[in-house]
């Protein structure tokens, strides 16, 4: 009788969170593999200078969704090539998605179901939903090396909510702004934070942002790729302590995978 009661009580417990794999390729480029096997690529510039494996794009056999925070070349990167290789759907601001279609992205890859604006939400499948949150930056898209800079809509950050996994906030390129306190309502467990400075938050401002967002784990990104991106994880760690942020920095190396 006691065994039967114990079995029933165990069945009533919520399912334990399963591990989600996050791989960083340098700059703002990540892939996320969820517990059920959904694969997400964010700002897929695999051929960036700090990625040690230039064949990373070729090795990705499956990608379901490509999230692009804004139109700059180091974030759009290999998005069109990756989409054509995998058939993934593109998740981006409406204007940027339309510019990508004009540059060769298949129309079926960018529909209203995966386009939104800051404040919007896209339910990607039964496991993953994405909130579009503001970013303090710009978004211009150039379809060629010497082409004009076209309007890419609003820059965004993404809050990726994974059923049975963590909630992950990718800041995109942004400055620190007061609205980051509102992002805390999503209760992100992991924050992928730009720290390089010059075009984005430096280590001090990134630490203040981490304090406002309240994530338990902060992974620094978008540093060291170009000479002007001078912020370092060591500086960021000191600033986190000074800001009394509750989160802990987890430093990743380009090409490294961690589970959350």
C-alpha positions as CSV (number, residue, x, y, z in Angstrom):
1,X,0.0,0.0,0.0
2,X,2.8,2.4,0.9
3,X,4.6,1.5,-2.3
4,X,1.5,2.3,-4.3
5,X,1.1,5.6,-2.6
6,X,4.7,6.5,-3.2
7,X,4.4,5.7,-6.9
8,X,1.4,7.9,-7.2
9,X,3.1,10.8,-5.5
10,X,6.1,10.5,-7.8
11,X,3.8,10.5,-10.8
12,X,2.2,13.7,-9.5
13,X,5.5,15.6,-9.4
14,X,6.4,17.9,-12.3
15,X,8.8,16.6,-14.8
16,X,12.4,17.6,-14.0
17,X,14.0,20.2,-16.3
18,X,16.2,18.6,-18.9
19,X,19.5,19.9,-20.2
20,X,19.7,22.4,-23.0
21,X,22.9,22.7,-24.9
22,X,24.3,26.1,-25.8
23,X,27.3,26.6,-28.1
24,X,29.1,29.9,-28.7
25,X,31.0,30.5,-31.9
26,X,32.3,34.0,-31.1
27,X,30.8,37.4,-31.5
28,X,27.0,37.1,-30.9
29,X,26.6,33.7,-32.7
30,X,25.1,30.8,-30.7
31,X,23.2,27.6,-31.3
32,X,20.7,26.2,-28.8
33,X,19.6,22.6,-28.7
34,X,16.6,22.0,-26.6
35,X,15.6,18.9,-24.6
36,X,13.2,17.8,-27.4
37,X,15.8,18.4,-30.1
38,X,14.7,21.8,-31.5
39,X,17.8,23.6,-32.9
40,X,18.0,27.4,-32.9
41,X,20.8,29.5,-34.3
42,X,21.1,33.1,-33.2
43,X,23.0,35.8,-35.2
44,X,24.7,33.1,-37.3
45,X,28.1,34.7,-38.3
46,X,30.1,31.5,-38.2
47,X,33.0,32.8,-40.3
48,X,33.9,35.5,-37.7
49,X,37.6,36.0,-36.8
50,X,37.5,34.3,-33.4
51,X,35.7,31.1,-34.3
52,X,38.4,28.4,-34.4
53,X,36.3,26.1,-36.7
54,X,35.5,27.8,-40.0
55,X,33.6,24.7,-41.1
56,X,31.0,25.2,-38.3
57,X,28.3,26.1,-40.8
58,X,28.9,23.0,-42.9
59,X,28.7,20.8,-39.8
60,X,25.2,22.0,-38.8
61,X,23.0,19.3,-40.2
62,X,19.8,20.5,-38.6
63,X,18.6,24.0,-37.7
64,X,14.9,24.6,-37.2
65,X,14.9,28.4,-36.5
66,X,17.3,31.2,-37.2
67,X,17.0,34.2,-34.9
68,X,18.5,37.5,-36.1
69,X,18.6,40.5,-33.7
70,X,19.3,43.2,-36.3
71,X,20.6,43.8,-39.7
72,X,24.4,44.5,-39.3
73,X,26.7,42.1,-41.2
74,X,28.2,40.5,-38.0
75,X,24.7,39.4,-37.0
76,X,23.0,38.5,-40.3
77,X,26.2,36.8,-41.2
78,X,25.5,33.4,-42.8
79,X,21.8,33.5,-42.3
80,X,20.7,33.0,-45.9
81,X,23.3,30.3,-46.5
82,X,22.3,28.5,-43.3
83,X,18.6,28.7,-44.2
84,X,19.1,27.3,-47.7
85,X,21.1,24.5,-46.2
86,X,18.7,23.5,-43.5
87,X,15.3,24.9,-44.5
88,X,15.0,26.7,-41.2
89,X,12.4,29.5,-40.5
90,X,13.8,33.0,-39.9
91,X,12.8,34.9,-36.8
92,X,13.3,38.6,-37.1
93,X,11.8,42.0,-37.2
94,X,9.4,42.3,-40.2
95,X,11.5,44.9,-42.0
96,X,14.7,42.9,-41.7
97,X,13.0,39.7,-42.8
98,X,11.7,41.5,-45.9
99,X,15.1,42.9,-46.7
100,X,16.5,39.4,-46.4
101,X,13.9,38.1,-48.9
102,X,15.0,40.8,-51.3
103,X,18.6,39.5,-50.9
104,X,17.7,35.9,-51.7
105,X,16.0,34.4,-48.7
106,X,13.2,32.2,-49.8
107,X,9.8,33.8,-49.1
108,X,8.5,30.7,-47.3
109,X,11.3,31.1,-44.7
110,X,9.9,34.4,-43.4
111,X,6.2,34.5,-42.7
112,X,4.1,36.5,-40.2
113,X,4.2,33.5,-37.8
114,X,7.9,34.2,-37.1
115,X,8.2,37.9,-37.7
116,X,7.4,40.4,-34.9
117,X,8.5,43.7,-33.4
118,X,9.7,44.7,-29.9
119,X,6.9,43.8,-27.5
120,X,5.7,40.9,-29.8
121,X,5.9,37.2,-29.3
122,X,6.3,34.3,-31.6
123,X,5.4,30.7,-30.6
124,X,7.8,28.7,-32.7
125,X,6.5,25.2,-31.9
126,X,5.0,23.3,-29.0
127,X,8.3,23.6,-27.1
128,X,9.8,27.1,-27.8
129,X,8.4,30.6,-27.7
130,X,10.3,33.8,-28.3
131,X,9.6,37.2,-26.9
132,X,11.0,40.2,-28.9
133,X,12.3,42.8,-26.5
134,X,13.8,46.2,-27.2
135,X,17.5,46.8,-27.8
136,X,19.2,50.3,-27.8
137,X,21.0,50.1,-31.1
138,X,20.3,50.5,-34.8
139,X,19.6,48.1,-37.6
140,X,20.8,48.6,-41.2
141,X,21.1,45.8,-43.7
142,X,23.4,45.9,-46.7
143,X,22.7,43.2,-49.4
144,X,26.3,43.4,-50.8
145,X,29.8,44.4,-49.8
146,X,29.5,47.8,-51.5
147,X,25.7,48.1,-51.5
148,X,23.7,50.8,-49.7
149,X,22.7,50.4,-46.1
150,X,18.9,49.6,-46.1
151,X,16.5,50.1,-43.2
152,X,16.4,46.9,-41.1
153,X,13.6,47.8,-38.7
154,X,13.9,47.9,-35.0
155,X,16.8,46.1,-33.4
156,X,15.7,43.5,-30.8
157,X,16.9,41.2,-28.2
158,X,15.3,37.7,-27.8
159,X,13.9,36.0,-24.7
160,X,13.8,32.3,-25.7
161,X,11.4,30.3,-23.5
162,X,12.0,26.6,-23.6
163,X,9.4,24.1,-22.2
164,X,11.3,21.9,-19.8
165,X,14.5,24.0,-20.2
166,X,15.9,27.4,-19.3
167,X,14.7,30.8,-20.4
168,X,17.6,32.4,-22.3
169,X,17.9,36.2,-22.9
170,X,20.1,37.1,-25.9
171,X,20.6,40.9,-25.6
172,X,21.6,41.4,-29.3
173,X,23.6,44.6,-29.6
174,X,22.4,47.1,-27.1
175,X,23.3,49.8,-24.7
176,X,22.1,49.6,-21.1
177,X,18.7,51.1,-20.7
178,X,16.1,51.4,-17.9
179,X,13.7,49.1,-19.7
180,X,15.9,46.1,-18.9
181,X,14.1,46.0,-15.6
182,X,11.0,45.0,-17.5
183,X,12.8,42.1,-19.1
184,X,13.2,40.6,-15.6
185,X,9.4,39.7,-15.7
186,X,10.3,36.8,-18.0
187,X,12.6,35.4,-15.3
188,X,15.5,34.5,-17.6
189,X,17.9,32.0,-16.1
190,X,20.6,32.6,-18.6
191,X,21.6,36.0,-20.1
192,X,23.9,36.2,-23.2
193,X,25.3,39.7,-22.7
194,X,27.3,41.9,-25.1
195,X,30.3,43.4,-23.1
196,X,32.7,44.7,-25.8
197,X,31.9,48.4,-25.6
198,X,32.1,51.1,-28.3
199,X,29.0,49.9,-30.3
200,X,27.4,48.2,-27.3
201,X,27.5,47.9,-23.5
202,X,30.9,47.8,-22.0
203,X,31.7,45.6,-18.9
204,X,30.4,48.3,-16.5
205,X,27.1,48.8,-18.3
206,X,26.6,45.1,-19.0
207,X,27.0,44.4,-15.2
208,X,24.3,47.0,-14.5
209,X,22.1,45.4,-17.1
210,X,22.7,42.0,-15.6
211,X,21.7,43.4,-12.2
212,X,18.5,44.7,-13.6
213,X,17.6,41.5,-15.5
214,X,18.4,39.3,-12.6
215,X,19.5,36.2,-14.5
216,X,21.4,33.6,-12.4
217,X,23.9,32.9,-15.2
218,X,25.5,35.6,-17.5
219,X,27.6,34.6,-20.5
220,X,29.7,37.4,-21.9
221,X,29.7,37.8,-25.7
222,X,30.5,40.4,-28.5
223,X,34.0,41.2,-27.4
224,X,37.5,40.8,-28.8
225,X,36.3,40.3,-32.4
226,X,37.5,43.7,-33.5
227,X,40.1,46.1,-31.9
228,X,37.4,48.5,-30.8
229,X,35.6,45.9,-28.8
230,X,38.0,46.1,-25.8
231,X,35.8,44.8,-23.0
232,X,36.9,41.5,-21.4
233,X,35.3,38.9,-19.2
234,X,37.8,39.6,-16.5
235,X,36.7,43.2,-16.4
236,X,33.0,42.1,-16.6
237,X,33.5,39.8,-13.6
238,X,34.8,42.7,-11.4
239,X,32.0,44.9,-12.5
240,X,29.4,42.3,-11.7
241,X,30.7,42.1,-8.1
242,X,30.7,45.9,-7.9
243,X,27.2,46.1,-9.1
244,X,26.0,43.5,-6.5
245,X,24.4,41.6,-9.3
246,X,23.0,38.3,-8.1
247,X,24.1,36.4,-11.3
248,X,27.3,34.5,-11.8
249,X,29.4,34.9,-14.9
250,X,30.1,31.8,-16.9
251,X,32.8,32.4,-19.5
252,X,32.7,30.4,-22.7
253,X,35.4,30.0,-25.3
254,X,34.5,30.2,-29.1
255,X,33.5,26.6,-30.1
256,X,32.6,25.6,-26.6
257,X,29.3,24.0,-25.6
258,X,27.7,24.2,-22.1
259,X,24.5,22.7,-20.7
260,X,21.9,24.6,-18.8
